[in-house]
Amino acid sequence: MKPANTRSVVTEMRKPLTPSPPNFFKTVGSFVRSNSSWNTTPLSLRAPTSRTYARQTWQLQNRSQIRPQTPARPQPSVRPQSSSMLVLIRDAVNQSPNFVLWFIIGLNTVIFLGWSYARSAYRNYGDPGPLNFMAGNFMCSWDITVLHRRFWTAITSSFSHSEFWHYGINMFVLYSFGRGVLMTLPATRFLNLYLLSALATSATHLIYHRYLLSYISPRQAMGPRGQKAAALGASGSVMAMTILFAAINPYSTIYVYFFPVPAWLAAGAFVSYDIYRSAAGTGGRTATAGHVGGAVAGFAYYWWWVKPFLRRF
């Protein structure tokens, strides 16, 4: 074999191991000159791709084919008329504020007629069923309301009257002071006051006969009007209306046994008398503690909900 050329070996060994980078500007310039002129084709360094793109055009006459239509603003819909009893009562109350007063009086009348029927059925036919139903659903006592868990009687008992004189007096006073209260309160507030005072009346009656009467009058606490005493009537709610009317119109003149008396004096005398009878344990057949609870509810309603409203005017 012939010996290798020493100069060629040395020259090859002096060559760099990595090739030198190409001239970038020469490469781009040659690419541009070989494809198009400098004035027509802009220089693009974007990598080539095979995906095709279509530019959106807005030159169509019907632009709704391209631009998505924005949904129209919804128009206020009219609530369909419902035949439910609550909606009918609400509409009637909004149209006539006195409707709620007559509604309460009418409900008391219906329950009074139920008591009359139950008494006559027991007296004439010896049937205790209607009488037991009325007593179990429209009277408030510790046994009925708490032990038997008939909690609705805390409200239904304030719509219940078993005697005509009791029903007549309460409805007359409710109508007399209710019209004056409705001149200041909306009809819905009037109904709320009646229901809240009914709860306060029942709660006060239960607490008084369960825990307080045994310390005030132990003999009466052991009797039929003691811890198991049942109460009914709208007297507590009527007392709340009376106190609220006197707080709103303290110098209005009301007639007590045909004598003109300022409203604040008459209301204060009624409450003081009930407090005295409750503290002395001489309430008898009258649930005087419930009257006091209704009076407290009426004054609290005036202090927290009515008085701030009246200050604005």
C-alpha positions, 0 to 999 in steps of 0.5 A: 500500500502507498503511504498516505499524504502527510499534508492532506492528513494534517489539513483534515485534522485541522478542520473543525469538528462542527460545521460553521453556522450559515449566514442568516441574511444571505439565506433569507435574501436568496430565498426572497430573491428566488421567489418574488420581488422586494416590493410585492411580497413581505418578509415572513419568518413564520413556519410553513403549515399545511392548514388553510385559514379563511379570513372572515368578511363583513361585506355580506348584506345579511350580517346575521349569517356571520355575526351571532345575534345577541339575545333580546332583553326579556320583557317583564312577564305578567304573573299568571293569575292563580286561584289560590286562597292566599293570592286572593286574600292578598289582592283583596287586602291591597285593594281595600285595607278594611278587608283584613279587619272584616276578614278577622271578624268573619273568621271569629264569627265562623268559629263562634258558630262552630262552638254553637253547633258543638254545644247544641249537638252535645246538648240535644244528641249527646254527641261529644265529638264536635265539642271535643274537636273544638276544644282540642283545636281552638283552646290554649292550655298546657295539656293541649298546646304543649303536652299534646303538641297542638301548637297551632292552638296558640293562634287559633285560640285567639279567633275562638269564642264560645259565648255570645257576650264574649264574642260580641264585646271583643268584636265591637272593641276590635272594630272600634280601634281597628279602624283607627289603627288601619289609618296608620298601619298597612293592612298586612302590618295590621294582620301581623300585629294580630297574629304576634299578639295572639302568640304573646297572649298564649305564651303569657297565659301558659307561663303564668299558669304553669310557673307563676300561679303556684307561687301567687295563689297555691289554692287556685293553682290546684283548682280547675283554673290552675295549671290546666286552665284553658283559655280562648278569645281575642281579648289579648289581640284586642288589648294590643290594638287598644294599646297601639291606638293609644300610643299613636293617638294618646289624646284621642277621646274614647268613651268608657261607660259613656264617659269621655276619657283620653285614650292614654288614660283608658288604656293605662287603666285597663292594663293596670287593672289586669296587672293587679288581678294577675298579681293578686291571683283574682283573675277568676274566669278571665285570663288576665295574664293573657291580656297583659301579654297582649298589651306588652306585644302591642306596645313593643310593636309600636316602639320598634316598628311604628314609632321609627316610621312616624318620626320620618313624618 
